[in-house]
């Protein structure tokens, strides 16, 4: 009898354990199903700063095809994505949502625009984040929730683009007048105005005097990380200083700049920053085709003054 009782008790204990294990498995599958079917994105980062988990919604938002593709150090994401505030200004890496959560911050409704480098593909997201603590209150990881609000903000962005189109014609006419007039003041053969579009992160040739603008159509005026591919306009934007090249023939430059130089047969070129209210708006360039030009200090001062004048006119036209 005693043996049968112990045997029965042991069997009952085993059944209870199996039951609890099955319940845990069921609960785990339920949680997995919930996370898998969430509309919002979920990203988890470990203490070493590595993305270790993304649910399907987060993978889809970021353009990843698999979990394996997303698993990498957070710092490496800087080589993949541009993260900007709604006004188009870049978000410092230390203020990225995952960076904040890793520091132990708890926050909600941080609205950001995320896009792949040199691509229009992206989304506007509302981010919330927090550290993940164990039962003792020790931080073991961090998590970020992402709600895709692109559909909500798109109508607003379209209205803004519509307003830009209204002034685009006036802006183009102004730029043409500037680039038609300024070359004569400097004895140059060619003058170009290239504007920087903060929304698309690209440059746009607004006007070119002394040549047919159609000759320069189709050029991709992009931003590049590789110094060898950076245009003069990007280098001027990054340094805030003009570039003066007295002999372009053997001067190292990007493929895009070389194409422009060759098409316009420019021997000497000056590229100056256009700054309006402490903000870079584009570049004003002067090209010399008939002969190599030696840039004097007076040339630089006069060209800089003209660039400031052009920046003010262009900046005010954009605002109006």
PATIVO-394069 format. One line per 5 residues: number of its first residue (from 1); their letters; for each residue z, x, y of N, C-alpha, C. Coordinates in nm, 3 decimals. Last residue first. Layout:
NUM	A	Z:X:Y:Z:X:Y:Z:X:Y  ...
//
This chain:
320	XXXXX	-4.876:0.921:8.366:-4.923:0.800:8.434:-4.991:0.706:8.336  -4.855:1.128:8.175:-4.740:1.042:8.205:-4.783:0.912:8.268  -5.109:1.242:8.179:-5.055:1.192:8.053:-4.940:1.095:8.078  -5.125:1.321:8.447:-5.220:1.220:8.396:-5.168:1.160:8.267  -4.927:1.516:8.457:-4.910:1.393:8.535:-5.004:1.283:8.488
315	XXXXX	-5.046:1.712:8.289:-4.917:1.651:8.256:-4.894:1.521:8.329  -5.279:1.778:8.433:-5.289:1.720:8.298:-5.161:1.648:8.261  -5.163:1.884:8.669:-5.257:1.771:8.675:-5.268:1.701:8.540  -5.005:2.091:8.562:-4.944:1.984:8.642:-5.034:1.861:8.646  -5.198:2.252:8.440:-5.092:2.191:8.359:-5.027:2.075:8.432
310	XXXXX	-5.345:2.340:8.661:-5.409:2.253:8.561:-5.306:2.181:8.477  -5.148:2.500:8.782:-5.207:2.387:8.855:-5.270:2.288:8.759  -5.110:2.692:8.587:-4.997:2.607:8.628:-5.047:2.482:8.699  -5.367:2.803:8.586:-5.316:2.740:8.464:-5.199:2.648:8.496  -5.376:2.911:8.843:-5.470:2.804:8.808:-5.423:2.729:8.682
305	XXXXX	-5.180:3.108:8.815:-5.161:3.001:8.913:-5.252:2.882:8.882  -5.301:3.267:8.623:-5.173:3.202:8.592:-5.147:3.087:8.688  -5.523:3.359:8.767:-5.543:3.275:8.648:-5.416:3.200:8.612  -5.388:3.515:8.960:-5.470:3.400:9.001:-5.491:3.304:8.884  -5.260:3.709:8.800:-5.182:3.623:8.890:-5.260:3.498:8.929
300	XXXXX	-5.482:3.828:8.673:-5.377:3.763:8.593:-5.296:3.667:8.680  -5.621:3.933:8.892:-5.684:3.835:8.803:-5.577:3.754:8.729  -5.433:4.117:8.986:-5.469:4.003:9.072:-5.536:3.893:8.989  -5.439:4.299:8.783:-5.315:4.226:8.806:-5.341:4.103:8.893  -5.757:4.263:8.611:-5.665:4.326:8.705:-5.539:4.242:8.719
295	XXXXX	-5.946:4.310:8.329:-5.855:4.217:8.395:-5.756:4.294:8.483  -6.278:4.379:8.302:-6.147:4.444:8.310:-6.054:4.356:8.392  -6.518:4.243:8.085:-6.444:4.229:8.211:-6.310:4.302:8.200  -6.846:4.300:7.971:-6.702:4.312:7.946:-6.629:4.314:8.080  -7.095:4.049:8.049:-7.046:4.188:8.047:-6.897:4.186:8.015
290	XXXXX	-7.161:3.789:7.993:-7.268:3.881:8.034:-7.226:4.027:8.029  -6.928:3.644:7.929:-7.031:3.666:7.828:-7.132:3.775:7.865  -6.596:3.573:7.950:-6.702:3.650:8.017:-6.804:3.690:7.911  -6.379:3.291:7.982:-6.459:3.381:7.902:-6.570:3.447:7.982  -6.057:3.164:8.008:-6.173:3.211:8.084:-6.248:3.311:7.998
285	XXXXX	-5.854:2.881:7.924:-5.919:3.008:7.889:-6.037:3.036:7.981  -5.546:2.730:7.901:-5.664:2.741:7.986:-5.725:2.878:7.959  -5.370:2.531:7.660:-5.413:2.660:7.715:-5.536:2.642:7.803  -5.082:2.306:7.653:-5.211:2.356:7.608:-5.242:2.493:7.667  -4.824:2.238:7.706:-4.919:2.127:7.690:-5.056:2.175:7.643
280	XXXXX	-4.487:2.312:7.669:-4.622:2.363:7.648:-4.717:2.245:7.625  -4.253:2.238:7.919:-4.311:2.199:7.790:-4.454:2.250:7.782  -4.142:2.257:8.170:-4.087:2.341:8.063:-4.140:2.307:7.925  -4.328:2.095:8.314:-4.186:2.057:8.301:-4.123:2.125:8.179  -4.590:2.240:8.153:-4.557:2.129:8.242:-4.414:2.084:8.214
275	XXXXX	-4.801:2.511:8.113:-4.663:2.464:8.097:-4.636:2.355:8.201  -5.046:2.665:7.949:-5.029:2.557:8.046:-4.892:2.495:8.019  -5.114:3.013:7.903:-5.038:2.892:7.868:-5.037:2.792:7.983  -5.446:3.153:7.874:-5.320:3.137:7.947:-5.248:3.009:7.908  -5.661:3.397:7.778:-5.604:3.270:7.732:-5.465:3.257:7.793
270	XXXXX	-5.960:3.556:7.847:-5.821:3.542:7.889:-5.774:3.403:7.848  -6.209:3.775:7.713:-6.147:3.642:7.723:-6.003:3.654:7.768  -6.534:3.915:7.677:-6.396:3.928:7.724:-6.338:3.788:7.742  -6.760:3.822:7.547:-6.723:3.963:7.532:-6.578:3.988:7.575  -6.891:3.544:7.379:-6.792:3.593:7.475:-6.756:3.739:7.445
265	XXXXX	-7.073:3.364:7.260:-7.112:3.502:7.292:-7.021:3.564:7.398  -7.010:3.125:7.161:-7.022:3.131:7.307:-7.061:3.270:7.355  -7.003:3.184:6.890:-7.089:3.075:6.938:-7.113:3.083:7.088  -6.813:3.394:6.883:-6.952:3.419:6.845:-7.046:3.312:6.899  -6.578:3.264:6.968:-6.627:3.383:7.040:-6.776:3.406:7.011
260	XXXXX	-6.554:3.069:6.767:-6.571:3.030:6.907:-6.632:3.145:6.987  -6.518:3.235:6.544:-6.630:3.141:6.547:-6.659:3.097:6.690  -6.283:3.365:6.611:-6.405:3.444:6.595:-6.529:3.354:6.602  -6.104:3.151:6.604:-6.132:3.218:6.732:-6.261:3.298:6.724  -6.119:3.099:6.326:-6.157:2.996:6.424:-6.190:3.058:6.559
255	XXXXX	-6.023:3.334:6.210:-6.160:3.292:6.184:-6.209:3.190:6.284  -5.828:3.529:6.447:-5.844:3.428:6.342:-5.992:3.393:6.325  -5.880:3.885:6.506:-5.849:3.748:6.548:-5.871:3.653:6.430  -5.905:4.214:6.633:-5.866:4.127:6.521:-5.827:3.988:6.570  -6.194:4.325:6.807:-6.055:4.282:6.820:-6.018:4.189:6.704
250	XXXXX	-6.447:4.413:6.831:-6.370:4.465:6.718:-6.224:4.421:6.721  -6.534:4.240:7.049:-6.619:4.276:6.934:-6.537:4.319:6.813  -6.397:4.187:7.282:-6.369:4.102:7.165:-6.437:4.150:7.037  -6.241:4.349:7.528:-6.355:4.368:7.438:-6.327:4.297:7.307  -6.023:4.250:7.662:-6.135:4.300:7.742:-6.259:4.327:7.658
245	XXXXX	-5.810:3.991:7.647:-5.888:4.079:7.559:-6.013:4.122:7.634  -5.496:3.867:7.699:-5.612:3.921:7.770:-5.684:4.019:7.677  -5.286:3.594:7.680:-5.356:3.696:7.601:-5.480:3.737:7.678  -4.966:3.506:7.830:-5.112:3.504:7.821:-5.165:3.615:7.730  -4.675:3.369:7.661:-4.740:3.474:7.740:-4.892:3.468:7.724
240	XXXXX	-4.539:3.212:7.489:-4.535:3.173:7.629:-4.604:3.273:7.720  -4.534:3.245:7.215:-4.477:3.351:7.299:-4.459:3.311:7.444  -4.643:3.010:7.109:-4.522:3.065:7.050:-4.455:3.170:7.139  -4.873:2.968:7.264:-4.770:2.865:7.258:-4.638:2.924:7.210  -5.017:3.198:7.201:-4.973:3.178:7.339:-4.861:3.074:7.344
235	XXXXX	-5.065:3.144:6.933:-4.987:3.263:6.969:-4.934:3.252:7.112  -5.225:2.915:6.956:-5.095:2.906:6.889:-5.006:3.025:6.926  -5.449:3.020:7.090:-5.372:2.911:7.151:-5.233:2.900:7.088  -5.552:3.203:6.908:-5.494:3.253:7.033:-5.405:3.146:7.096  -5.453:3.090:6.576:-5.543:3.097:6.691:-5.472:3.158:6.811
230	XXXXX	-5.355:3.247:6.278:-5.314:3.180:6.401:-5.417:3.200:6.512  -5.413:3.392:6.059:-5.490:3.270:6.077:-5.455:3.197:6.207  -5.237:3.601:6.053:-5.379:3.634:6.055:-5.465:3.512:6.082  -4.987:3.482:6.027:-5.026:3.538:6.156:-5.175:3.567:6.166  -4.940:3.182:5.865:-4.993:3.316:5.846:-5.044:3.370:5.980
225	XXXXX	-4.900:2.928:5.953:-4.784:3.016:5.942:-4.826:3.162:5.927  -5.092:2.738:6.191:-5.081:2.816:6.068:-4.954:2.900:6.071  -5.237:2.442:6.319:-5.129:2.539:6.322:-5.124:2.610:6.188  -5.595:2.400:6.383:-5.467:2.370:6.320:-5.362:2.476:6.353  -5.866:2.298:6.460:-5.773:2.373:6.545:-5.631:2.345:6.498
220	XXXXX	-6.164:2.315:6.318:-6.029:2.269:6.285:-5.929:2.356:6.360  -6.465:2.211:6.469:-6.370:2.319:6.447:-6.232:2.261:6.419  -6.625:2.002:6.537:-6.604:2.025:6.395:-6.509:2.139:6.365  -6.788:2.140:6.824:-6.738:2.026:6.748:-6.722:2.063:6.601  -6.903:2.333:6.976:-6.769:2.361:6.924:-6.710:2.246:6.845
215	XXXXX	-7.138:2.234:7.063:-7.143:2.358:6.986:-7.010:2.390:6.922  -7.075:2.024:7.225:-7.115:1.992:7.088:-7.120:2.116:7.001  -7.041:2.134:7.472:-6.921:2.109:7.393:-6.955:2.078:7.248  -7.243:2.392:7.583:-7.245:2.256:7.530:-7.123:2.236:7.441  -7.095:2.583:7.852:-7.158:2.571:7.721:-7.164:2.425:7.682
210	XXXXX	-6.969:2.568:8.085:-7.050:2.687:8.066:-7.118:2.689:7.931  -6.656:2.429:7.977:-6.762:2.441:8.077:-6.838:2.571:8.056  -6.497:2.214:7.772:-6.552:2.350:7.774:-6.669:2.353:7.871  -6.205:2.025:7.688:-6.322:2.048:7.773:-6.365:2.193:7.765  -6.035:1.995:7.472:-6.053:1.883:7.564:-6.179:1.901:7.649
205	XXXXX	-5.973:2.059:7.151:-6.058:2.108:7.258:-6.090:1.991:7.351  -5.647:2.043:7.034:-5.770:1.967:7.057:-5.846:2.027:7.174  -5.423:2.135:6.770:-5.483:2.157:6.901:-5.612:2.077:6.912  -5.155:1.956:6.605:-5.285:2.021:6.609:-5.330:2.042:6.753  -4.951:1.778:6.545:-4.927:1.923:6.530:-5.060:1.998:6.522
200	XXXXX	-4.968:1.515:6.600:-5.046:1.562:6.485:-5.022:1.709:6.455  -4.782:1.505:6.817:-4.776:1.410:6.706:-4.847:1.463:6.582  -4.849:1.699:7.004:-4.722:1.712:6.933:-4.714:1.620:6.812  -5.136:1.859:7.065:-5.089:1.725:7.033:-4.963:1.736:6.947  -5.243:2.065:7.322:-5.163:2.059:7.200:-5.110:1.918:7.182
195	XXXXX	-5.575:2.135:7.445:-5.445:2.067:7.453:-5.377:2.069:7.318  -5.772:2.365:7.605:-5.730:2.320:7.472:-5.591:2.260:7.486  -6.037:2.420:7.809:-5.902:2.364:7.807:-5.876:2.312:7.667  -6.239:2.696:7.913:-6.202:2.595:7.812:-6.059:2.548:7.835  -6.523:2.839:8.062:-6.383:2.799:8.077:-6.354:2.688:7.977
190	XXXXX	-6.751:3.108:8.113:-6.704:2.996:8.031:-6.558:2.967:8.064  -6.795:3.308:8.295:-6.910:3.233:8.245:-6.869:3.106:8.173  -6.613:3.383:8.602:-6.626:3.373:8.457:-6.749:3.291:8.419  -6.519:3.417:8.858:-6.640:3.487:8.820:-6.665:3.485:8.671  -6.312:3.259:8.931:-6.277:3.383:8.861:-6.401:3.464:8.822
185	XXXXX	-6.422:3.041:9.046:-6.315:3.106:9.120:-6.278:3.241:9.059  -6.594:2.953:8.852:-6.652:3.011:8.972:-6.547:3.087:9.053  -6.415:2.840:8.664:-6.489:2.964:8.632:-6.546:3.033:8.755  -6.307:2.597:8.790:-6.230:2.721:8.783:-6.311:2.846:8.751  -6.492:2.379:8.765:-6.464:2.443:8.894:-6.404:2.582:8.881
180	XXXXX	-6.507:2.292:8.506:-6.633:2.313:8.578:-6.611:2.395:8.705  -6.244:2.258:8.435:-6.317:2.366:8.369:-6.454:2.390:8.432  -6.182:2.036:8.604:-6.110:2.163:8.614:-6.193:2.277:8.558  -6.356:1.839:8.514:-6.363:1.882:8.654:-6.295:2.017:8.673  -6.265:1.813:8.254:-6.402:1.858:8.277:-6.418:1.910:8.420
175	XXXXX	-6.011:1.712:8.297:-6.026:1.844:8.234:-6.166:1.900:8.259  -6.078:1.462:8.405:-6.002:1.558:8.484:-6.022:1.699:8.430  -6.205:1.346:8.188:-6.280:1.366:8.312:-6.211:1.468:8.402  -5.992:1.336:8.006:-6.111:1.415:7.973:-6.191:1.446:8.100  -5.821:1.159:8.137:-5.777:1.295:8.110:-5.896:1.386:8.083
170	XXXXX	-5.970:0.925:8.133:-5.934:0.983:8.262:-5.894:1.130:8.245  -5.977:0.887:7.857:-6.101:0.904:7.932:-6.074:0.971:8.065  -5.704:0.859:7.791:-5.781:0.969:7.735:-5.910:0.995:7.813  -5.561:0.642:7.874:-5.565:0.756:7.967:-5.656:0.867:7.916  -5.599:0.469:7.661:-5.630:0.422:7.796:-5.647:0.540:7.891
165	XXXXX	-5.502:0.604:7.444:-5.647:0.588:7.455:-5.687:0.545:7.595  -5.227:0.579:7.482:-5.289:0.712:7.496:-5.439:0.701:7.514  -5.189:0.312:7.423:-5.168:0.357:7.560:-5.232:0.493:7.584  -5.236:0.324:7.149:-5.325:0.245:7.234:-5.313:0.286:7.380  -5.020:0.471:7.063:-5.153:0.532:7.052:-5.254:0.457:7.139
160	XXXXX	-4.821:0.280:7.107:-4.817:0.406:7.182:-4.953:0.474:7.180  -4.895:0.090:6.920:-4.897:0.055:7.062:-4.899:0.180:7.149  -4.850:0.236:6.688:-4.987:0.194:6.721:-4.998:0.156:6.868  -4.573:0.263:6.690:-4.655:0.383:6.705:-4.798:0.348:6.743  -4.506:-0.004:6.644:-4.465:0.059:6.769:-4.550:0.183:6.796
155	XXXXX	-4.608:-0.042:6.384:-4.661:-0.121:6.497:-4.626:-0.060:6.632  -4.443:0.157:6.238:-4.588:0.174:6.257:-4.643:0.089:6.371  -4.180:0.092:6.186:-4.208:0.167:6.309:-4.357:0.181:6.338  -4.187:-0.051:5.947:-4.122:-0.111:6.064:-4.160:-0.040:6.194  -4.309:0.114:5.766:-4.373:-0.014:5.796:-4.315:-0.077:5.922
150	XXXXX	-4.121:0.325:5.747:-4.253:0.347:5.807:-4.317:0.216:5.851  -3.876:0.350:5.639:-3.891:0.247:5.743:-4.026:0.261:5.814  -3.722:0.415:5.346:-3.853:0.429:5.410:-3.872:0.315:5.510  -3.411:0.555:5.324:-3.480:0.426:5.333:-3.611:0.446:5.410  -3.232:0.769:5.124:-3.344:0.760:5.218:-3.405:0.621:5.211
145	XXXXX	-2.927:0.944:5.079:-3.005:0.823:5.056:-3.111:0.811:5.164  -2.800:1.235:4.938:-2.866:1.176:5.054:-2.945:1.055:5.009  -2.513:1.423:4.833:-2.619:1.327:4.809:-2.672:1.272:4.941  -2.369:1.713:4.676:-2.390:1.626:4.792:-2.509:1.535:4.764  -2.094:1.831:4.470:-2.236:1.826:4.507:-2.248:1.743:4.635
140	XXXXX	-1.824:1.858:4.461:-1.900:1.911:4.347:-2.051:1.909:4.372  -1.522:1.893:4.632:-1.666:1.871:4.645:-1.740:1.936:4.530  -1.228:1.740:4.516:-1.302:1.866:4.532:-1.452:1.835:4.536  -1.072:1.527:4.455:-1.114:1.542:4.593:-1.188:1.671:4.622  -1.022:1.485:4.197:-0.920:1.561:4.270:-0.957:1.582:4.417
135	XXXXX	-1.247:1.364:4.099:-1.125:1.283:4.107:-1.012:1.353:4.182  -1.499:1.508:4.324:-1.445:1.471:4.193:-1.314:1.395:4.212  -1.744:1.403:4.569:-1.615:1.461:4.533:-1.573:1.420:4.392  -2.025:1.472:4.751:-1.980:1.405:4.629:-1.854:1.477:4.582  -2.086:1.416:5.105:-2.053:1.502:4.991:-2.014:1.417:4.872
130	XXXXX	-2.366:1.220:5.231:-2.223:1.248:5.216:-2.202:1.350:5.106  -2.603:1.030:5.431:-2.562:1.134:5.338:-2.412:1.153:5.335  -2.904:0.864:5.515:-2.758:0.861:5.510:-2.715:0.964:5.407  -3.197:0.814:5.711:-3.120:0.894:5.617:-2.970:0.870:5.630  -3.493:0.654:5.724:-3.358:0.643:5.777:-3.265:0.706:5.673
125	XXXXX	-3.821:0.796:5.776:-3.709:0.756:5.693:-3.579:0.745:5.771  -4.163:0.779:5.776:-4.046:0.777:5.863:-3.930:0.722:5.782  -4.390:1.001:5.605:-4.318:0.874:5.621:-4.208:0.891:5.723  -4.722:1.128:5.531:-4.579:1.140:5.550:-4.515:1.003:5.565  -5.023:1.292:5.603:-4.947:1.215:5.505:-4.797:1.237:5.527
120	XXXXX	-5.149:1.467:5.762:-5.105:1.344:5.827:-5.019:1.259:5.734  -5.072:1.814:5.735:-5.122:1.690:5.676:-5.069:1.573:5.756  -4.944:2.059:5.772:-5.086:2.048:5.804:-5.149:1.924:5.741  -4.687:1.995:5.537:-4.748:2.089:5.631:-4.897:2.062:5.646  -4.600:1.648:5.507:-4.641:1.774:5.446:-4.703:1.864:5.553
115	XXXXX	-4.334:1.498:5.698:-4.474:1.508:5.656:-4.498:1.643:5.592  -4.104:1.273:5.833:-4.126:1.381:5.737:-4.272:1.381:5.693  -3.901:1.179:6.094:-4.039:1.173:6.046:-4.063:1.296:5.958  -3.583:1.009:6.091:-3.666:1.129:6.097:-3.806:1.101:6.047  -3.271:0.885:6.176:-3.414:0.852:6.164:-3.498:0.978:6.188
110	XXXXX	-2.982:0.838:6.022:-3.050:0.947:6.092:-3.200:0.926:6.071  -2.798:0.649:5.903:-2.905:0.608:5.996:-2.957:0.723:6.084  -2.491:0.837:5.870:-2.582:0.728:5.833:-2.685:0.706:5.944  -2.270:1.080:5.714:-2.346:1.025:5.827:-2.436:0.913:5.777  -2.046:1.331:5.653:-2.083:1.196:5.613:-2.150:1.130:5.734
105	XXXXX	-2.057:1.679:5.569:-2.068:1.570:5.666:-2.099:1.438:5.598  -2.056:1.898:5.407:-1.945:1.805:5.394:-1.948:1.691:5.493  -2.273:2.052:5.405:-2.161:2.101:5.486:-2.041:2.009:5.478  -2.447:1.893:5.264:-2.393:2.012:5.196:-2.275:2.072:5.273  -2.521:1.714:5.464:-2.438:1.666:5.352:-2.374:1.782:5.278
100	XXXXX	-2.679:1.886:5.621:-2.558:1.825:5.676:-2.464:1.779:5.565  -2.885:1.944:5.445:-2.803:2.054:5.498:-2.672:1.999:5.553  -2.997:1.692:5.407:-2.932:1.759:5.293:-2.844:1.875:5.339  -3.098:1.640:5.676:-2.996:1.557:5.611:-2.923:1.627:5.497  -3.111:1.926:5.894:-3.176:1.842:5.794:-3.067:1.762:5.722
95	XXXXX	-2.987:2.105:6.055:-2.962:1.964:6.083:-3.042:1.871:5.993  -3.074:2.353:5.981:-2.931:2.325:5.962:-2.896:2.180:5.990  -3.340:2.345:6.065:-3.310:2.335:5.923:-3.163:2.299:5.899  -3.403:2.132:6.348:-3.359:2.260:6.293:-3.315:2.243:6.147  -3.681:1.928:6.377:-3.539:1.926:6.343:-3.501:2.064:6.289
90	XXXXX	-3.916:1.923:6.652:-3.875:1.964:6.517:-3.724:1.961:6.499  -4.016:1.625:6.827:-3.957:1.759:6.830:-3.905:1.795:6.691  -4.098:1.361:6.812:-4.191:1.465:6.772:-4.135:1.605:6.772  -3.921:1.162:6.853:-3.999:1.203:6.970:-4.096:1.316:6.939  -3.790:1.137:6.604:-3.890:1.036:6.643:-3.975:1.076:6.764
85	XXXXX	-3.785:1.478:6.476:-3.720:1.362:6.534:-3.827:1.261:6.576  -3.928:1.610:6.172:-3.923:1.593:6.317:-3.841:1.471:6.355  -4.022:1.841:5.941:-3.922:1.737:5.965:-3.901:1.728:6.116  -4.272:1.934:5.725:-4.234:1.932:5.865:-4.138:1.815:5.883  -4.259:2.104:5.406:-4.249:1.986:5.491:-4.220:2.019:5.637
80	XXXXX	-4.284:2.350:5.271:-4.362:2.234:5.228:-4.369:2.124:5.333  -4.112:2.541:5.350:-4.251:2.584:5.331:-4.343:2.469:5.292  -3.872:2.416:5.341:-3.926:2.446:5.475:-4.071:2.491:5.467  -3.798:2.412:5.084:-3.865:2.291:5.133:-3.922:2.313:5.273  -3.649:2.633:5.041:-3.792:2.644:5.010:-3.870:2.521:5.057
75	XXXXX	-3.392:2.547:5.090:-3.456:2.632:5.192:-3.606:2.645:5.168  -3.329:2.418:4.851:-3.356:2.337:4.970:-3.429:2.419:5.077  -3.487:2.536:4.557:-3.389:2.557:4.663:-3.428:2.477:4.787  -3.598:2.272:4.335:-3.612:2.403:4.398:-3.504:2.416:4.504  -3.745:2.020:4.185:-3.627:2.105:4.167:-3.654:2.246:4.220
70	XXXXX	-3.983:1.886:4.197:-3.893:1.874:4.312:-3.774:1.969:4.305  -4.105:1.930:3.956:-4.173:1.977:4.077:-4.081:1.977:4.198  -3.937:1.798:3.782:-3.945:1.944:3.775:-4.007:2.001:3.902  -3.993:1.531:3.834:-3.863:1.585:3.873:-3.867:1.737:3.878  -4.332:1.488:3.958:-4.230:1.495:3.853:-4.101:1.551:3.910
65	XXXXX	-4.489:1.472:4.180:-4.534:1.400:4.061:-4.428:1.398:3.951  -4.405:1.418:4.521:-4.387:1.494:4.398:-4.427:1.409:4.278  -4.406:1.297:4.773:-4.533:1.338:4.713:-4.520:1.425:4.591  -4.183:1.192:4.885:-4.211:1.332:4.914:-4.337:1.384:4.846  -4.181:0.931:4.786:-4.182:0.954:4.931:-4.227:1.095:4.965
60	XXXXX	-4.161:0.980:4.509:-4.281:0.917:4.564:-4.291:0.944:4.715  -3.904:1.085:4.487:-4.019:1.165:4.444:-4.147:1.112:4.507  -3.757:0.863:4.573:-3.756:0.986:4.652:-3.873:1.076:4.616  -3.812:0.685:4.362:-3.846:0.649:4.500:-3.853:0.773:4.589  -3.711:0.818:4.130:-3.855:0.795:4.148:-3.896:0.762:4.291
55	XXXXX	-3.455:1.051:4.251:-3.498:0.933:4.177:-3.647:0.907:4.205  -3.389:1.387:4.201:-3.452:1.289:4.289:-3.488:1.169:4.203  -3.175:1.669:4.169:-3.215:1.535:4.123:-3.281:1.458:4.236  -3.129:1.914:4.276:-3.121:1.903:4.130:-3.164:1.766:4.078  -3.195:2.143:4.514:-3.219:2.002:4.483:-3.222:1.990:4.331
50	XXXXX	-2.942:2.381:4.589:-3.063:2.347:4.514:-3.075:2.197:4.496  -2.709:2.490:4.692:-2.818:2.454:4.783:-2.949:2.426:4.714  -2.496:2.527:4.535:-2.574:2.647:4.564:-2.692:2.618:4.657  -2.398:2.278:4.483:-2.325:2.359:4.580:-2.399:2.486:4.618  -2.693:2.060:4.464:-2.573:2.125:4.411:-2.511:2.216:4.517
45	XXXXX	-2.801:1.740:4.575:-2.806:1.885:4.593:-2.679:1.948:4.538  -3.000:1.458:4.525:-2.872:1.523:4.498:-2.891:1.674:4.505  -3.144:1.173:4.670:-3.156:1.317:4.645:-3.016:1.375:4.626  -3.306:0.869:4.648:-3.178:0.937:4.627:-3.205:1.083:4.594  -3.464:0.603:4.831:-3.468:0.733:4.764:-3.328:0.792:4.753
40	XXXXX	-3.463:0.251:4.764:-3.429:0.367:4.846:-3.435:0.494:4.763  -3.506:0.091:4.547:-3.612:0.100:4.647:-3.589:0.221:4.736  -3.419:0.177:4.212:-3.381:0.166:4.353:-3.503:0.175:4.444  -3.469:0.220:3.949:-3.538:0.107:4.012:-3.497:0.085:4.158  -3.310:0.433:3.877:-3.454:0.444:3.855:-3.530:0.337:3.932
35	XXXXX	-3.055:0.336:3.925:-3.106:0.446:4.007:-3.257:0.455:3.998  -3.047:0.138:3.722:-3.027:0.102:3.863:-3.087:0.209:3.954  -3.083:0.290:3.492:-3.181:0.187:3.525:-3.172:0.148:3.672  -2.852:0.446:3.499:-2.983:0.511:3.504:-3.091:0.412:3.546  -2.660:0.245:3.469:-2.664:0.323:3.592:-2.799:0.392:3.609
30	XXXXX	-2.728:0.162:3.208:-2.734:0.068:3.319:-2.745:0.141:3.452  -2.679:0.392:3.062:-2.816:0.341:3.068:-2.833:0.242:3.183  -2.401:0.404:3.097:-2.486:0.513:3.147:-2.631:0.466:3.161  -2.322:0.172:2.963:-2.297:0.185:3.107:-2.387:0.291:3.169  -2.401:0.238:2.702:-2.459:0.121:2.767:-2.443:0.131:2.919
25	XXXXX	-2.235:0.458:2.659:-2.380:0.475:2.653:-2.451:0.360:2.723  -1.986:0.336:2.676:-2.022:0.441:2.772:-2.173:0.460:2.777  -2.002:0.168:2.455:-1.987:0.109:2.588:-2.026:0.209:2.697  -2.012:0.358:2.252:-2.127:0.269:2.272:-2.123:0.206:2.411  -1.759:0.467:2.284:-1.876:0.552:2.303:-2.001:0.468:2.329
20	XXXXX	-1.604:0.245:2.219:-1.595:0.301:2.354:-1.716:0.388:2.385  -1.677:0.216:1.949:-1.701:0.107:2.043:-1.701:0.158:2.187  -1.583:0.451:1.840:-1.727:0.424:1.838:-1.764:0.315:1.939  -1.310:0.404:1.878:-1.376:0.518:1.943:-1.526:0.497:1.950  -1.270:0.179:1.715:-1.240:0.171:1.859:-1.312:0.283:1.935
15	XXXXX	-1.336:0.285:1.465:-1.416:0.176:1.520:-1.396:0.162:1.670  -1.132:0.470:1.434:-1.270:0.517:1.442:-1.361:0.410:1.503  -0.917:0.294:1.416:-0.924:0.391:1.525:-1.065:0.442:1.545  -0.978:0.161:1.177:-0.972:0.084:1.301:-0.984:0.176:1.423  -0.957:0.371:0.999:-1.087:0.307:1.016:-1.093:0.228:1.146
10	XXXXX	-0.685:0.422:1.021:-0.781:0.526:1.057:-0.918:0.465:1.085  -0.582:0.182:0.923:-0.552:0.222:1.060:-0.651:0.326:1.111  -0.675:0.191:0.662:-0.721:0.083:0.748:-0.700:0.118:0.895  -0.535:0.411:0.573:-0.681:0.412:0.567:-0.738:0.307:0.661  -0.275:0.322:0.602:-0.320:0.437:0.680:-0.472:0.443:0.687
5	XXXXX	-0.283:0.112:0.414:-0.253:0.083:0.554:-0.304:0.197:0.644  -0.333:0.242:0.174:-0.432:0.145:0.223:-0.411:0.115:0.371  -0.101:0.391:0.154:-0.229:0.460:0.164:-0.335:0.367:0.222  0.090:0.190:0.122:0.098:0.279:0.237:-0.035:0.349:0.261  0.000:0.083:-0.121:0.000:0.000:0.000:0.000:0.087:0.126
//
